[in-house]
Amino acid sequence: MYLRDSLHSSEGFAAAAFAAFFIAMTAGRLTGDRLAARFGAVRLVRATAG
């Protein structure tokens, strides 16, 4: 809605942007879970907080 209403993008572009966000979020969560299982949550947060 932000892209379409505020930035006046086309509906197709807004839908593609939402799909790209959703895919990136899913990949990040799957990768993050695996990294947390492998290295531990504390070590992962220390390595990525910066």
C-alpha positions as CSV (number, residue, x, y, z in Angstrom):
1,M,0.0,0.0,0.0
2,Y,2.9,2.4,0.8
3,L,4.4,1.9,-2.7
4,R,1.2,2.1,-4.5
5,D,-0.5,5.0,-2.5
6,S,2.4,7.1,-1.3
7,L,5.0,6.6,-4.0
8,H,2.4,6.2,-6.8
9,S,4.0,2.9,-8.1
10,S,2.1,0.6,-10.3
11,E,0.2,-2.3,-8.8
12,G,2.4,-4.8,-10.5
13,F,5.6,-3.2,-9.1
14,A,4.1,-3.1,-5.6
15,A,3.2,-6.8,-5.8
16,A,6.6,-7.7,-7.0
17,A,8.3,-5.7,-4.2
18,F,6.1,-7.5,-1.7
19,A,7.0,-10.8,-3.1
20,A,10.7,-10.0,-3.1
21,F,10.4,-8.9,0.6
22,F,8.6,-12.1,1.5
23,I,11.2,-14.3,-0.2
24,A,14.1,-12.4,1.4
25,M,12.4,-12.6,4.9
26,T,11.9,-16.4,4.5
27,A,15.4,-17.0,3.4
28,G,16.8,-14.9,6.2
29,R,14.7,-16.8,8.8
30,L,15.7,-20.2,7.4
31,T,19.4,-19.2,7.3
32,G,19.3,-17.6,10.7
33,D,17.7,-20.7,12.3
34,R,20.4,-22.9,10.8
35,L,23.2,-20.5,11.8
36,A,21.8,-20.3,15.4
37,A,21.7,-24.1,15.6
38,R,25.2,-24.4,14.3
39,F,27.0,-21.6,16.2
40,G,24.6,-20.8,19.1
41,A,22.4,-17.8,19.6
42,V,24.8,-15.7,21.7
43,R,27.6,-16.1,19.2
44,L,25.4,-15.4,16.3
45,V,24.1,-12.2,17.8
46,R,27.6,-11.0,18.8
47,A,28.8,-11.7,15.2
48,T,26.0,-9.9,13.5
49,A,25.4,-6.9,15.9
50,G,27.5,-4.3,14.6
